[in-house]
Amino acid sequence: MAPTEKPILFHYPQSIYSHRVLWYLWLRGIAYDECIQPPVMPRPDLASIDVGYRKIPLMAIGKDVYCDSRLIISKLESLYPGNTLAPSTPAEAGTRKLFENWTIDGGIFANVVKLMPYWLENGLLSNKVFLDDRQKLMGGRRMTAEAMEAGRPDGLQNIQQALALLETTFLADGREWVLGTNEPTVADIDAVWPFEWMIVDRGMRGSLPDEHFGEKRYPRVYAWVRRFMAEVERKRQSTEKPVGLDGSSMRDRVLNGQSASEATSFESNDALKVQHGEEVEVYPSDYGQMGKSTGILVGLGLTEVVIKNRLGIHVHFPRWNFSIVKSGGIQQSPKPVTARSKIPQMKLIYHPFSPFSRVVFVLAHELGLAEHIALQKVVVCPVPIEGWSDNNSDVALYNPMAKIPCLVPENVPDGIYDSRVICEYFSDLASVTPKKDARYWQLRTLNAAANGIMDAAVLITYEVRIRKERKIYFDEWVEGQKQKILRALDRFENVAGKGILPDPGNEPATQNEVAVAVATATTAQMGFLGIDWAKGRPNLVQWMKKWEQRSSFVKTPPTADWKTQSSAKI
């Protein structure tokens, strides 16, 4: 029986690997929705469901996420068994698999990449952001014009061989489809996609010189490519149009999916000697290795590995060209906390909308203390208003100001507040002893500026959400608070450009960087502030892009309950 929930495809229009999945969906007439992703990192939508996989496409069906176009197509074949595109005999299935390996791993794709027209003014290879991103993806190798020109002759010669092979063997007898079938099969998808990219895709104009290529030289191949795309387009017209989902809608649908995760099996005698229930990292072994996904190993077979991430989502990967290693902890794992057995159990009284609460819990993740903290979500307000101040008296038991966050460790049962004192307490637990040089005091001052931003943002929130309804809104006062925020953001831009703000790396961050990152993010999430924090601040933008990918940041979204991951409300 087919799944009751529509698949969600994560892709972007230029992704040629995504085209493989789209063609399959259209040829089968399978209804789906889509969550369009940026061509480059970061991809906060995927981070919001705790998927670290770096490549595109991915597909979510209920609470299962499938990575890699090969696995996605294979799963669609098995999950939607009626009228599949599968070959009809074992020999044909083997031929299809050889096509898949030939085009993806056997050098065809790599040689087509060598032919990308780097000279096009509006092409991807003229986009510095794209080039920077792909340089990281490919482990430092940059697609410069010189490198592309140097590799082009080999690419042309190798693609000539590939076209000649198809022309003189599989298509030589005049068949319409590579397996001699009456309709296209998965084998056609596996064989045609890189050739469609070169022959049809507008972004590859001029990649194949006329003197060596063209319909006159390879008439059967060109006819097959165009016939395939005509059939795809015909079927696309009759397939239900997908709904475009934003990140929030996608996340709600995945996390609140009603269907159970796909059943998994486990091969206990696998050569890797990994065990069911172990925490592992899974990532590509060819390129894109920085895109690691961490979770509990719940499924392992000859061709597939499945992990359960921190949100309970099952993330599936193929075994081919993927590494599985036992995890030393979450990505960007903090230094081990000394005397961990002596760390007290703690309760954090918080609300995810509170930027001060977020600073505290981000730092707890950075320092490896989050596992010792129980969360209690509350609503507090300086004035008694139903729905806003329901927990004032509860919080006042620990903090007479009735403000959050408030930490209640078992060894300090009266409670610790405010956020800066809590951060100091965490740093002491983790034995963080910074050297108090000039830079230390610069960063502490930035921390104070960050707290100023968060103070101003909270005050504006009360003004807009409470006082405005009561017709006691003070425009000039609100504008004054905005100016404070803008001046502090300008200071952040200045120090980011000078390198004073530490570059987010693999080491745990201090409370100072955490405060700056959360304060900046706060101005973005509170649209009613009317502040474009990124405008005119390129250095801060680049710094924040790195922060947005940190595990501690992803795990503390301001729009969701950090305990249940359900949408948060006042």
N, C-alpha and C positions, 0 to 999 in steps of 0.2 A: 504494500500500500504506500502510495506517495505521501510525503510529509504534508501535514495540514497547514503549515506556515510557509509563506512564500520565501524563497531564498532572497538574501540581500547581497548584491554584488558590489564589492569595493573595487573601483577602477578609475582610470582617467582616460579621456578619449585617445591620447597618443600611445597608450600602452598596447603594443602589438601582442603581448601575451594575453592581455584581456580580450583581444579580438577573438582568440581561440574559444574562450568561454562564451562570449556573446554569440558567435556563430552557432555554437552547439545549442544554446538556449533557443535561438530563433528557429533553427532547423527542426528542433523538437517541439516548438510552440509552448515552451515552459514559461509560465508567468513568473516574473521576478520584480523586485524593487532594487534601487541602486543608491549607494552612498558615494558620491564622486569624491575622489581624493586628489590632493595636490600632486603634481609630478615629482616633487622633491620633498625631503624631510623639512620640518617635522610633520607628522600626521596625527594630530591630537584626537581625531575620532577613534583611531585604532588604539591609541594609548589609553583612551577612556574605558576601553573594555579589556585592558591589560594584555594586549597583543603586541609583542615587540618585533614581530617579523617585518623585515625591511622592504620586501618586494611586493609587487602588485601583479596579479589580482589576488583577492581573497574572497571567500563567500561564507556568509553566515546562514545557517538553517536552524531555527530555534536557538538552542544554547550550544550549538556546535559551530566552530569556525574552521574552515578548510583552507589551507595555504598551498599555493602552487597550482598552476593551471592544469597540470597533469592529474593531480589528485582530485581537483574540483570536477573535471570531466568524468573521471572514473566514478566518483561518488554520485554524480547526477545519473550516470548509467545504472547504478545499482539502486538508488533511492527512487527513481522514476522508471520502473521496469517495463512499462508498456511501450511498445513500438520504439525501441532504442535504435541507436545508430551503430551498434556493435557489429563487427564482422560475424559471418555465419559459421565459419569453420575454425578449428584450432590453427590451421596453417595460415589462414587469413588474419587471425588474431596475432600470430607471430609476426607477420609482415607489417601489420599496423604498428606493433610495438617497435619494430626496427625503424619505421618511419619516424616515430616519436623521438627515439634516441638519436637518429641521424640529424634531424633538424635542430634539436635542442642541444644535445651534448656532443654530437658528432662533427661539429665544425661549421655547419651551414649558417646558423645564427651568428656565430663569431665572425664569419667572413662577410656576411651581409652588413654587419656593423662597420666593417672596414670601408664599406662603400657609401656610408652616409654622407650626403652632400654638405660638407663643412662650409662651402662657399656661399650658401644661401643666407641672405641677410636676416631673414626672419626665422631661420631654422633653429632647431634645438641646440645645435653646436655653436650658435652665435649668442647663446644665452649664458652669461657668466654664472648665474645662480644654478642653472642646470649642470654646467660643467663642474662647478665646485661640488655639487651633490654627488655626481657620478664618479668623481675622483675619490671621494670617501667610500662609495659603494664598491669600487674596484680596487681598493687597497692602496691608493696613492697614484695609480696610473692616470694621467690626464689626457683627454682627447684633444690635443692641440692640432692646429692646422698642419703643422710639420709632421706630427706623428700619423695623422690620418692620410696625408699624401704619401708617406713612406710605406704604409701598409696597403695602399690601394691596389698596386699591381698584383700582389699575391691574392687579394680578395677577388679581383676580377677573374683571374685564371681559375681559382677554385670554384667560383660560381659557374663559370663556363662548363666545368666538368660536371657539376651537379645538374645543370639544365640538360646537358647532353645525355646524361644517364636517364633522366626521365623521358626525354624525347625518343630515345632509341630502345628503351626496354618497356617500362610499365605502360607507356602511352603509345607505343609503336604500332599496335594493332588497331588503333582508332577508337578504343574504348572511351567512354565518357568519364568514367570514374576509375581511380587507380586500382581497385579490386575487381573491376569488370562488372560491377553491380548496376542495377537500374536506377538507384538513388545514391546520393553521396553518403558515405559512412564516416565514422570517426577517423578512419585511415586518411581520408581526403583532408580533414582538418589538420591532422598531424603532418601531412606532407606539404600542404599548399601554403601555410601561413607565411613563411619567410619569402616565398616567391611572390605572393600577393603584395607583401610589403614593398618589394622592389618595383613591381610592374604596375601596381594600381595606386598605391598610397601617394598622395600629393606631396607629402613631406620628403619623398625620396626622388623627386623630379631630377633627372639628369644623372642619377646614380649609375645607370647602365649605358655606356656609350653605344651609339647606333652601329658603329663598324663591327662590333663583336656580338651584339645582342639584337633582339627584336623579333617580331612575329614571322618575318621571312626566314630567319635562321632556326627558330624554335617554334614552329606554328602549332604543334600539338600542345606544348606546355602553355603557351599563351592562351590558346582556346580553352584549355582546361581551367586555367585560373579565372578567366572571364565567365565561363559557364558556372563555375562554383559560386562566384560572387553574385551572379544573376539569380541563382537559386536561393542563396542566403537572403538577398534583398526581397525576393518574392515571399519567402517565409516570414521575414521580419514584418512585412506589412500586415500579416494576419495574426501576429503575436501581440498579446495585451501590452500596452505601453507601460513601462515601469514608472513607479512613483519615486521621485527624488527625495531622499531622506536627509535631513541635516543630522549633525552628530548627536544631538540630544534625542531626537526621535529614534534614531538607530539604536542608541544605547538602551533606551527604555524598552524597545521591542526585543532586543537580544536578552536583556536581563530578566524581562518579564515573560519570556516565551513559555507557553504552556506545555509544549511537547517535551518529553524526556530526552536526555542526551542519547545519541546513538550508542547502542550496546557495543562494548569493546571486548576483545580477547587479549590474553597475555601469554607470550611465549617465554616460559621461565628459563629455558635453556639457551637463550640468545647468546651469541658470541660476545656481546658487550658486557655481560655479567651484571647488568643493571636489574634492580628489583622493583617489583610493584610497590608503589607508595613512596619511593624515593623522590627527593626533589632533584630535578634535572634541568639543564638548559638545552634547548634545541635550536639549531641555526644552520644555515646553508654552509656546505663545506667548499663550494666553488668560489662564490663571491657574495658580498653582502653579509659577511660574517658578523658585523657589529649588530645586526638585527636579531638579537637573541630573545627568545621567549622562555620564561621560567615558570615551572609548575610541578605538580605532583604527577609522577608517571602512572597512568591508569590503563594504557593500552599499548601493546607492542606485538607486531607481527612481522611477517617477511617483508611487507611493502609499506607499512604504515606505523607511525608512532603517535600516541595521543597523550597530552598532558592536561591536567585540570588546573586552571590558573586561580588566582586569589579570589576571583569573582564567581567561581564555580563553573566557568565556561570551559568546555572541552575544546582544545585547540589541536587540530590534526595536521600532520606533516607526512610527506612521503619519506621513505627510508633512503631512497636513492639520492646521493649527493647532499645528505643532511647528517650533521653530527649530533650525537646525544652524549652529553657529559654530565656527570654528577655535579650538582650545583654547590658552590661554597656559600650560597645565600642569594639574596636578591641582587639584581644588577645595581651597580654603584653601592655595593655593600659597605657599611661603615667598618671602622676598625673594631676588633673585638672589645667589648666592654669588660674591663678588668673586674675580677671577682663577681662574675655574672650571677652566681648563686646567691649573692648578698643584695642584689638589686631588689628594692621593695616593690610590692605590688602597689599600683597607683590607680586612682580614678581621675579622669579628666572631664570636668564639667565644661561644656562647650556648645557652640552652634556653628555649623559649617559656613554660615553667612559671615561670621565674625572673622575678620582678617587676623586679629590677634590670636584667636584660637588656631587658625591655620598655621601661623608662624610656629607656635608651640608644637603642634603635631608633626609638621614637616621636620622640625629639628629632631623630634623623637625618632622618626624614621631614619634620618641621617645618622644618628648615633646608635642605632640598634636597640632602642628602648621601647619601641611601639608595642612589642609583644607583652610587655609588663603593664600595659595601660588598658583599663576598662573605660569605655566611653559612656557618658551620660549627657544626652542632648537636652538642652533647656531653652526657654525663651525668657529674656529679661529686658527691662526697659526702665529708664529713669522715672517715668510717670506711670501710674496704674491704668493700663488700658488692656481690656480683654483681648487675648490672643497675642499680646506683645509682652506682658509682664507676668504671665501665669506662674513663673517659677522664681520670682524675686525673693520670696521668703525662704525657699529651699537653698538658693545660692547664698543668701545672707548668713546662713548658719556658718559658712566658711569664710566669706568675704563680706564684711559689713557694708561695702559699697554696692553689693549685689551686681557685680560686673563679672564678665567672663573674658578669658578663661580662668578657671580656678582648678588647681591640682590638689588632690588629697592623697598623699602617700601614706602607707600604713605606719611609717615612722614619724610622720608629721600630721597627725589626725586632725589638727585644727585647720589645715589647709594652707596652701601657698599661692600667692598672687602678687603682682600682676604678671603679664606675659614675660617681661624682662627678667623678673625674679625666677619664674619657672624655668626659663631658658638657662639661667645661671645654675639652677639646681640640676638640670639635665647635664650640663657641661661638667659639673662636679662629679656626678655619678659616672660619667664616661671618662673621667680623668683627663679632660681636655684642659691643658695648661698653656695658653698661648703666650708667646714672648711679647712683652709689652713694649714694643718699639714704636717708632713714629707711625708706621703703617697701621699698627693695632689701633691707635687712637683715631686715625683717619676713618677706619672701618667702624669703630664704635660711634663716631659722629654720624656716619651714614645711617647707622642703625637708628639713631635718634631722629634723623630726617624721615626715615621710613615710618617710624611710629607717628610722626607728625602727619604724614599722608594718611595713615589709617585712622587717626583721630579725626582728621578733617572729613574723611569719607563717611565715617559713622555719624558725625554731626550733621552732614548734609542729608544723610539717609533719614534721620529723624525729622529734619526740616521738610523734606519732600514728602515723606510717607505719613507723617503725623500732623505736623503744624500746618501744612498747606491745606489739609482737609478742614481744619478749624479756622481757616482764614487769618492765620497769624504768621504767615510766611514772610520772611525777612530777606528780600532779594539781595540787598547790599551785603548782608552778612554772609549769605551763601557764596556770593561772588568773591568775597574776601577769602573764604575757605578754599575755593578753587585756585586762587592765585597762590596760596601756600603750596598746594599740590603741584602746580606747574613749576614753581621755583625749585621744589625738591627734585622733580623729574629732570629738570635741566642740570641740577647738580649730579644726579646719577649719570646722565649722558656724558658729562665732563669727565668724571672719574673712570667711567667705562672706557672712554677714549684714551685715557692716560695709563690704563692697565692697573689702576689701583684696585678695582673690583676683581677678585680672583676669578680666573676662568673656570667655569664648572667642569670638573674632571671626574675622576673615579674616587677621589678621597671624600670623606664626609665634609659637608659644608659647616661653617660656624653660624651662630645665631645672627651675625651681622649680614652675611650674604642672604640668608633665609629671609630676613626682614625686608631687605631691598627687593628681592624677587616677589615676595607676597604683596608688598605694598604696590609695586608696579602692576602686578596682575589684578589687584583690587580695582585700580582705576579703569582697567579694561572691562571687568565683569559688571561693574555698576554703570550701565549705559546712561542712567539718568544724571550722572555727573556731567555729561556733555564734554568729556575730555578725551582727546585723541593723543594718548601717551606716546604713540610711535612716531607721530609726525615730527620730522626734523630731528629725530634722535636715533640715527642709524647704529651707533655703537651700542646703545642700550637694547635696541631691537635684536642685534646679533647675540648679545649676552643672554637675553630672555629666551631666545629660540633654544639655546642649550638647556636652560633651566626647565623649559616646558617638557623636555624629554626625560627629566630625572624621575626615578621611581618614586621618590618621596613626594614630588609635586603631583604626579599622576594619581597617587593614592589618597590625596586630600582635596578632591574637587569641591569648590565652594557651592556647588548646586546639588550635592547629594549627601545623604547621611553617611558618615564614614564607617559606621558599624554595619548598616544594612544595605548600603549603596542605593537605596531608594531615593527618589527625588525629595529634596529638602524644601520645607515651607516654613514661613514664620507662623 
